[in-house]
């Protein structure tokens, strides 16, 4: 019986740790960063890859913990967040703040070992997310615009980690993920509109699930596709995409656009949910195609 209680307690602690750091989100961010590193590196250094993955996870985990401390009372009002460790009372603010602070210091230190610019962009990301984006979520729909900046940093952070410099290549990676943020988060905002409303969050550009929001979702989806195809034309320095891979990216983008148009036509939470999943698939597959394109060109 005692061993069972210890096991259950350990499982609960691990579960709360995963929740306070949003493990699945953190892993997706690490994936983006590593993809960016593979694109920028002339030779793969798996020590740097490991440092980037660990440092990236620590920074994202810290951002999420700070966010949940700030939004504890609001999270208690929403069905999807009321069982998080803080609003449910399984973790205190002090413990969460300690985790966030340790993660911040360690994360910056690990990224600094790679190079100072990587640590700088990591610090900028956590500052924008915690100090500006989080407070604005209950004030204005422009919070999504602000949040798109830290959200777009991981993809380009990998390139900076590989090269130690910021130029047109990581800038392009930044812009791809920057424009992608809008249809992605507006889809989430539409899907979970009623729940967000309980917490007083303003996520949709018009503040409503209406035609205006749906039109903007389509427009930003188109911008995402166009920016994603720019490397095909050889104007982004060392970041290049072959026409064949460009066609694949275009087809992936048209798939995402299909769901954006369906949202416009149906204006339902279910359509928004499908768009959200389509957007996640798009950015993930895009990064895989970009990386595969580079290495196939090198092998050939």
ABEGO torsion letter per residue (X at the ends): XAAAAAAAAAAAAAAAAAAAAGAAAAAAAAAAAAAAAAAABABBBAAAAAAAAAAAAAAAAAAAAAAAAAAAAAAAABAAAAABAAAAGABBAAAAAAAAAAAAAAAAAAAAAABAAAAAAAAAAAAAAAAAAAAAAAABAAAAAAAAAAAAAAAAAAAAAAAGBBBAAAAAAAAAAAAAAAAAAAAAAAAAAAAAAAAGBBABAAGBBBAAAAAAAAAAAAAAAAAAAAAAAGAAEABBBBAAAAAAAAAAAAAAAAAAAAAAAAGBAAAAAAAAAAAAAAAAAAAAAAAAAAAAAAAX
